[in-house]
Amino acid sequence: MDQLIAEEIAGTITPADKYILDKAIAEDPEVRALWLARHQLFEAQGMKEWLKKKREFSMKKKAGTPVRRMILYTTSGVAALVIVAFMITSNMKLGQKTPAWQNLVKENGRKFELKLANGEVLDLREYGQSTINGVTFNRQAHSLAFSTNGSKEEGQLAVFRVPVGEYYEMLLPEGTRILLNSATTVEFNTSFAHSSKREITINGQAFLNVAKEENRPFIVHLPKMSVKVLGTAFDVNSYDEGKNVVALVQGSVKLEAGNKSAILSQAGSLATYTGEGEIQKGHFDEEDLLSWRRGEFRFNDMTLEELCKVFPRWFEQKVVIDNAKMKTEVFTGMLEKKKGIVQNLTNLGVKNVSVDKDSIVHIK
């Protein structure tokens, strides 16, 4: 994995190896933690500038070499330099008994918990099957599936909150798939498979691909409205306090908020409700709005003050804008989860960024 991560950072990884690495990151939390730690290490230790100089040196040294051969020589050397840099930096921390990425897995492990109404807690980092009161939970890396033993007894409420900076997929008994974004809470009843309605509650952001059942509607409860569907794919977002947003990818949905209602039936349509007035309709760019599924946050004409509200749920760090004039500065661009707050701000062109002893990020 170190080899593949190094090649990815160096930009020399092949499409086939990139597929292997991406699959390992998605399925194995330890590989994902290692990947995050290596990227953070690469940014934090000043390796970027050092590597850039090494690249320039190699290119100058091989100036007489044919172009194609020179590029191959340089890029393979860059990957080797990244690996060596990893080894050197890791060995500098002689006081650590375990690698930093292993500690990261251990710390995050305490947060992946499914809590049941009877007080029982299911550790989602312990992979495999567990049966509790007739409900079988199947836990894999970043995913959970559950099913009942056929009993129609009243179930109990289950609650799960995705940790900051993470994502999680749930497979419901009838085939519905839900991808939950960072800092999102989902609530459901363990008798889901046998109730007359399929109902869940979501607070945060999630992408749902709902299995079609003609006689059993699927209902998503948001803080300010509900979404009713039979079979469709859509995104819900209630991150912003006081505003619920539903984006339709395919199929159709009916929205209900108090005595207000609206229907979305065209792919690419959007509905927003703030708790006042009518449900507002519009359109969205799927590449931007659903970029979070790739670990990205794309935005257009967003003020720095608005943008700083996104950071805590992605990186669990507080951002303070000390320079009041900067609050209204407008930006268009992208944030990446694999990079820290400072690097993301730097990439956007924000200057005078620092981190104090309490890990609070300041923009001066």
Buried (B, 14 or more C-beta within 10 A) or exposed (E): BBBBBBBBBBEBBEEEBEEEBEEBBBEBBBBBBBBBBBBBBBBEBEBEEEBEEBBEEBBEEBEEBEEEEBBEBBBEBBBBBBBEBBEEBBEEEEEEEEBBBBBBBEEBBEEBBBBBEEEEEBEBBEEEEBEBBBBBBBBBBBBBBBBBEEEEEEBBEBBBBBBBBBBBBBBBBBEBBBBBBBBBBBBBBBBBBBEEEBBBBBBBBBBBBBBBBEEEBBBBBBBBBBBBBBBBBBBBBBBEEEBBBBBBBEBBBBBBBEEBBBBBEEBBBBBBBBEEEEBEBEEBEEEBBBBBEEBBBBBEEBEBBBBBEBBBBBBBBBBEBEEEEBEEBEBEBEBBBBBBBBBBBBEBEBEEBEBEEEEEBBBE
